[in-house]
Amino acid sequence: RTSSHFSNVSLSLRFKTIYAQAGIKTSSHSGRRTFATRLNAAGIGMRTIQNALGHANIQTTALYCDVTDDQLANAVNAI
C-alpha cells in the first residue's frame, strides 16, 4: 500500500491471498468480472461500473460484464 491507495498489483496479490486462504481456486480477475456482472444485473449504468473498475475505455468495461440468463429472459419478455 502506498500513500492512501492500493496499487492494482498489491490489490490483486491481496485478493489472491484471500482466495487461497479460503480454499477458492480463482483469480482477482474473476472477482472483478463477477463484480461488474452483478452491478450490471442490478441495473447500475455502464459508466458507473467503468468508474468503479477504473477502466479508461468503456469497451473494456463491457467485456467484463457478462449477460445473465435472467437478463436475456427479461429483455425478451419486455417486448
Backbone torsions as a table, in degrees:
resi	resn	phi	psi	omega
1	ARG	NA	129.0	177.7
2	THR	-118.7	137.8	179.4
3	SER	54.4	-127.3	-179.4
4	SER	-109.0	9.1	-177.2
5	HIS	-125.4	152.4	171.6
6	PHE	-90.0	143.2	172.2
7	SER	-80.0	161.6	179.3
8	ASN	-63.5	-33.5	180.0
9	VAL	-70.5	-46.7	-178.9
10	SER	-65.7	-36.0	178.2
11	LEU	-67.9	-42.0	177.2
12	SER	-61.1	-42.9	178.5
13	LEU	-64.4	-37.3	178.5
14	ARG	-64.2	-45.4	177.7
15	PHE	-63.3	-39.6	178.6
16	LYS	-58.8	-42.2	178.0
17	THR	-64.6	-44.9	179.8
18	ILE	-61.7	-45.6	179.1
19	TYR	-61.6	-43.4	-179.5
20	ALA	-63.1	-42.6	179.7
21	GLN	-64.6	-30.5	179.6
22	ALA	-86.5	-3.8	-179.6
23	GLY	76.3	21.1	-179.1
24	ILE	-97.7	125.5	179.0
25	LYS	-97.8	92.6	-179.6
26	THR	-156.4	-169.2	-179.1
27	SER	-131.5	166.1	176.4
28	SER	-65.8	-29.1	177.7
29	HIS	-61.9	-41.4	177.3
30	SER	-61.8	-40.7	177.7
31	GLY	-63.8	-39.1	177.9
32	ARG	-64.9	-40.6	179.0
33	ARG	-63.7	-43.2	179.0
34	THR	-63.4	-43.9	178.0
35	PHE	-57.7	-50.1	-179.2
36	ALA	-63.4	-43.3	-178.9
37	THR	-64.3	-41.7	179.9
38	ARG	-68.8	-38.1	175.6
39	LEU	-62.8	-43.9	179.6
40	ASN	-61.8	-45.0	179.6
41	ALA	-63.6	-27.7	179.4
42	ALA	-82.1	-0.1	177.2
43	GLY	90.0	11.2	177.9
44	ILE	-73.4	136.2	-177.2
45	GLY	-65.6	150.0	-177.6
46	MET	-60.7	-35.9	179.1
47	ARG	-66.4	-35.8	177.5
48	THR	-67.7	-42.9	178.1
49	ILE	-63.7	-41.6	177.3
50	GLN	-55.9	-45.9	179.8
51	ASN	-64.5	-42.7	-179.2
52	ALA	-63.8	-35.2	-179.1
53	LEU	-86.2	-13.4	179.0
54	GLY	76.5	25.5	179.5
55	HIS	-82.5	138.6	175.5
56	ALA	-77.6	-30.7	-175.3
57	ASN	-115.2	127.8	-178.2
58	ILE	-67.0	-23.2	176.9
59	GLN	-65.5	-33.7	175.6
60	THR	-64.5	-42.8	179.0
61	THR	-61.5	-42.5	-179.6
62	ALA	-59.8	-34.3	178.0
63	LEU	-67.0	-27.6	-179.9
64	TYR	-78.5	-22.9	-174.6
65	CYS	-92.8	100.0	175.7
66	ASP	-76.2	150.6	177.2
67	VAL	-94.3	127.2	-179.1
68	THR	-85.8	162.2	177.5
69	ASP	-61.0	-37.6	178.3
70	ASP	-63.1	-40.6	178.5
71	GLN	-63.1	-42.1	178.2
72	LEU	-63.2	-45.5	-179.7
73	ALA	-62.7	-42.7	178.9
74	ASN	-63.3	-38.9	179.5
75	ALA	-65.0	-43.0	179.4
76	VAL	-67.1	-42.6	-178.5
77	ASN	-70.8	-17.0	179.9
78	ALA	-75.1	-16.4	-177.5
79	ILE	-78.0	NA	NA
